[in-house]
Amino acid sequence: MPSHCYKFLLSLLPLLLTGCQLHTLVPATGSERTCSMNNSELQMLQQSEFSLFHQPKQKAALLKQARSDKNIALQAVLLSQPDAALEQLQQAVRLYERLVLYPSKDCPGDTYLNLRQRQAESMQQLILERQTLQQQHQEMQAKINALTELENELTRERESQP
């Protein structure tokens, strides 16, 4: 093997031996995560949400203000209240998906929004399942009614025959 090959291999040897440590030499891009919601924003959001329990008619005004402020988190929370309709929940889930969340003990606001997102998704799924069950119930009821009518017709025919 020519000597320039040995020199090349010898120069690569330290790199190969420290290869596992190279990640410390390269600056980590994007590793500095910032919470999407700080503690004061979380407190304001929860106060707005809490006020709905005492003044439910205020929801429309809060939602309008959140839209004009482009406050996606507040819009999502307001649209995913327990009394929300399916369309509102679907809209809330889309809004939650637009948020970049880092749920952790360091980001309690993100953790709260993540939990609310999961709750909205669960509520949406429950409504869809309930609708499916109601449809199946109606179909079964229609079949029962048809069978009952058929049985009544057969009974009338038997009674009319001598």
C-alpha positions in Angstrom: 0.0 0.0 0.0 1.4 3.4 -0.9 2.6 5.7 1.9 0.0 8.4 1.1 -2.7 5.9 1.9 -1.2 5.2 5.3 -1.0 9.0 6.0 -4.6 9.4 5.0 -5.7 6.5 7.2 -3.7 7.8 10.1 -5.3 11.2 9.7 -8.7 9.6 9.7 -8.0 7.5 12.8 -8.6 10.3 15.3 -11.8 11.2 13.6 -13.0 7.7 13.6 -12.1 7.2 17.3 -13.9 10.4 18.3 -16.8 10.0 15.9 -19.2 9.4 18.7 -18.2 12.8 20.2 -18.5 14.8 17.0 -22.0 15.9 17.8 -20.6 18.1 20.6 -18.5 19.9 18.1 -21.4 20.7 15.8 -23.8 23.4 17.2 -27.2 22.0 17.8 -29.7 23.8 15.6 -33.2 24.0 16.9 -32.3 22.4 20.2 -33.2 25.6 22.0 -36.9 25.1 22.4 -39.0 27.8 23.7 -42.4 27.2 25.2 -45.2 28.4 23.0 -47.0 29.7 26.0 -45.4 31.3 29.0 -46.8 31.3 32.5 -48.5 34.7 32.3 -50.2 33.7 29.0 -51.4 30.5 30.6 -52.8 32.3 33.5 -54.7 34.8 31.2 -56.0 31.9 29.1 -57.2 30.0 32.2 -58.8 33.2 33.6 -60.7 33.6 30.3 -61.8 30.0 30.4 -62.8 30.2 34.0 -64.9 33.3 33.3 -67.0 31.2 30.9 -68.3 29.2 33.8 -69.8 32.3 35.3 -70.8 34.1 32.1 -71.3 31.5 29.3 -72.8 34.3 27.1 -69.4 35.9 27.0 -68.0 33.1 24.8 -68.9 34.7 21.5 -67.3 38.0 22.5 -64.1 36.2 23.7 -63.9 34.1 20.5 -64.3 37.2 18.4 -61.6 39.0 20.3 -59.3 35.9 20.1 -59.8 35.8 16.3 -59.0 39.4 15.9 -55.9 39.0 18.1 -54.9 35.9 16.1 -54.7 34.1 19.4 -54.8 30.5 18.2 -54.5 28.9 21.6 -57.5 30.8 23.1 -59.6 30.2 20.0 -58.9 26.4 20.3 -59.7 26.4 24.0 -62.9 28.3 23.5 -64.0 26.1 20.7 -63.3 22.9 22.6 -65.4 23.6 25.7 -67.5 20.7 27.0 -70.7 22.0 25.3 -69.0 22.2 21.9 -70.6 20.8 18.8 -68.8 18.5 16.4 -67.9 21.3 14.0 -66.5 23.4 16.8 -64.4 20.5 18.0 -63.1 19.8 14.5 -62.1 23.5 14.1 -60.5 23.4 17.6 -58.4 20.3 16.7 -57.2 22.0 13.5 -56.2 25.0 15.5 -54.4 22.9 18.2 -52.5 21.2 15.3 -51.2 24.5 14.2 -49.5 25.1 17.6 -46.0 23.9 18.2 -46.1 22.5 21.7 -43.4 21.2 24.0 -45.3 19.6 26.8 -43.0 19.2 29.8 -42.6 20.4 33.3 -40.7 23.3 31.9 -43.6 24.3 29.7 -46.8 24.1 31.8 -48.7 26.1 29.2 -47.8 23.7 26.5 -48.7 20.8 28.7 -52.1 22.3 29.4 -52.7 22.9 25.7 -51.6 19.4 24.8 -54.0 18.0 27.4 -56.8 20.2 26.0 -56.0 19.0 22.5 -56.2 15.4 23.5 -59.5 16.1 25.3 -60.9 17.8 22.2 -59.9 14.9 20.1 -61.5 12.4 22.5 -64.7 14.5 22.6 -64.8 14.6 18.9 -64.3 10.8 18.7 -67.1 10.3 21.3 -69.5 12.4 19.3 -68.7 10.5 16.1 -69.2 7.2 17.8 -72.5 8.4 19.3 -73.7 9.4 15.9 -72.7 6.0 14.5 -74.6 4.2 17.3 -77.6 6.4 16.8 -77.7 5.6 13.1 -77.3 1.9 13.8 -80.1 2.2 16.4 -82.4 3.9 13.9 -81.6 1.2 11.3 -82.4 -1.5 13.8 -85.6 0.2 14.9 -86.7 0.5 11.3 -86.0 -3.3 10.8 -87.9 -4.1 14.0 -90.8 -1.9 12.9 -90.9 -3.6 9.5 -90.8 -7.1 11.1 -93.6 -6.1 13.5 -95.7 -4.8 10.6 -95.1 -8.1 8.7 -96.0 -10.1 11.8 -99.2 -8.0 12.2 -100.1 -8.6 8.5 -99.6 -12.4 8.9 -101.7 -12.4 12.1 -104.5 -10.6 10.3 -104.3 -13.0 7.3 -104.5 -16.0 9.7 -107.4 -14.6 11.5 -109.3 -13.8 8.3 -109.0 -17.3 7.1 -111.7 -19.8 8.2 
